[in-house]
Amino acid sequence: MIVGDSKDNQSAARTAQFKTRVVRGRPADREFDIEFWQGQSDEAKFNAVWEMIVFAEEFKHGRAPVFDRTITKVIRGRRD
């Protein structure tokens, strides 16, 4: 799912380039991940996070995420 699924996002998805790596016999280091995410725009990072949120909510609860609409009023006491 792409938030704000516009034609710009659709064309960006079609022209996206993929980076891959294979790690065998040792734990993977974080350098590849850091380099990849630093090269992404803020919108791309937000879309990736939102996609993970939707996936986790559907996996755990079998439904799309919902926003909490709780209203809270905070009243600060007077400082003397």
C-alpha positions as a Markdown table, in Angstrom:
| # | Residue | x | y | z |
|---|---|---|---|---|
| 1 | Met | 0.0 | 0.0 | 0.0 |
| 2 | Ile | 1.3 | 3.4 | -0.9 |
| 3 | Val | -0.2 | 6.3 | 1.1 |
| 4 | Gly | -1.7 | 8.9 | -1.2 |
| 5 | Asp | -1.6 | 6.4 | -4.1 |
| 6 | Ser | -1.2 | 9.0 | -6.9 |
| 7 | Lys | 0.1 | 8.7 | -10.4 |
| 8 | Asp | 3.4 | 10.1 | -9.2 |
| 9 | Asn | 3.8 | 7.3 | -6.7 |
| 10 | Gln | 2.7 | 4.7 | -9.2 |
| 11 | Ser | 5.3 | 5.8 | -11.7 |
| 12 | Ala | 8.0 | 6.0 | -9.0 |
| 13 | Ala | 7.1 | 2.4 | -8.1 |
| 14 | Arg | 7.5 | 1.2 | -11.7 |
| 15 | Thr | 10.9 | 2.9 | -12.1 |
| 16 | Ala | 12.2 | 1.9 | -8.6 |
| 17 | Gln | 15.6 | 0.2 | -8.5 |
| 18 | Phe | 16.3 | -2.6 | -6.2 |
| 19 | Lys | 19.5 | -3.3 | -4.2 |
| 20 | Thr | 20.1 | -6.8 | -3.0 |
| 21 | Arg | 22.9 | -8.7 | -1.2 |
| 22 | Val | 23.5 | -12.2 | 0.0 |
| 23 | Val | 25.3 | -12.9 | 3.3 |
| 24 | Arg | 26.4 | -16.4 | 4.0 |
| 25 | Gly | 28.1 | -17.9 | 7.1 |
| 26 | Arg | 28.2 | -14.7 | 9.2 |
| 27 | Pro | 25.8 | -12.1 | 10.7 |
| 28 | Ala | 25.0 | -9.3 | 8.3 |
| 29 | Asp | 26.3 | -5.9 | 9.2 |
| 30 | Arg | 24.2 | -2.7 | 9.2 |
| 31 | Glu | 26.2 | -0.7 | 6.6 |
| 32 | Phe | 24.1 | -1.9 | 3.7 |
| 33 | Asp | 20.8 | -1.0 | 5.4 |
| 34 | Ile | 22.1 | 2.4 | 6.6 |
| 35 | Glu | 23.4 | 3.3 | 3.1 |
| 36 | Phe | 20.1 | 2.2 | 1.5 |
| 37 | Trp | 17.8 | 4.2 | 3.8 |
| 38 | Gln | 20.0 | 7.3 | 3.7 |
| 39 | Gly | 19.5 | 7.3 | 0.0 |
| 40 | Gln | 15.7 | 7.3 | 0.3 |
| 41 | Ser | 13.4 | 10.3 | 0.4 |
| 42 | Asp | 11.3 | 11.2 | 3.5 |
| 43 | Glu | 8.2 | 10.1 | 1.5 |
| 44 | Ala | 9.7 | 6.7 | 0.7 |
| 45 | Lys | 10.7 | 6.1 | 4.3 |
| 46 | Phe | 7.2 | 7.1 | 5.5 |
| 47 | Asn | 5.6 | 4.8 | 2.9 |
| 48 | Ala | 7.8 | 1.9 | 4.0 |
| 49 | Val | 6.9 | 2.4 | 7.7 |
| 50 | Trp | 3.2 | 2.7 | 6.9 |
| 51 | Glu | 3.3 | -0.5 | 4.8 |
| 52 | Met | 4.9 | -2.3 | 7.8 |
| 53 | Ile | 2.2 | -0.9 | 10.2 |
| 54 | Val | -0.6 | -2.1 | 7.9 |
| 55 | Phe | 1.0 | -5.5 | 7.6 |
| 56 | Ala | 1.6 | -5.9 | 11.3 |
| 57 | Glu | -2.0 | -4.9 | 12.2 |
| 58 | Glu | -3.5 | -7.2 | 9.6 |
| 59 | Phe | -1.2 | -10.1 | 10.8 |
| 60 | Lys | -2.0 | -9.5 | 14.5 |
| 61 | His | -5.6 | -8.5 | 14.4 |
| 62 | Gly | -6.9 | -9.4 | 10.9 |
| 63 | Arg | -7.9 | -5.8 | 10.1 |
| 64 | Ala | -6.6 | -2.5 | 8.8 |
| 65 | Pro | -5.2 | -0.1 | 11.4 |
| 66 | Val | -7.5 | 2.4 | 12.9 |
| 67 | Phe | -6.7 | 5.7 | 14.5 |
| 68 | Asp | -7.4 | 6.2 | 18.2 |
| 69 | Arg | -9.9 | 8.9 | 18.5 |
| 70 | Thr | -9.6 | 9.3 | 22.3 |
| 71 | Ile | -9.9 | 12.9 | 23.4 |
| 72 | Thr | -8.0 | 14.0 | 26.5 |
| 73 | Lys | -8.0 | 17.4 | 28.2 |
| 74 | Val | -5.0 | 18.3 | 30.2 |
| 75 | Ile | -5.2 | 21.2 | 32.6 |
| 76 | Arg | -2.0 | 22.5 | 34.2 |
| 77 | Gly | -2.1 | 23.8 | 37.7 |
| 78 | Arg | -1.0 | 27.3 | 38.5 |
| 79 | Arg | 2.6 | 27.8 | 39.4 |
| 80 | Asp | 3.3 | 30.2 | 42.2 |
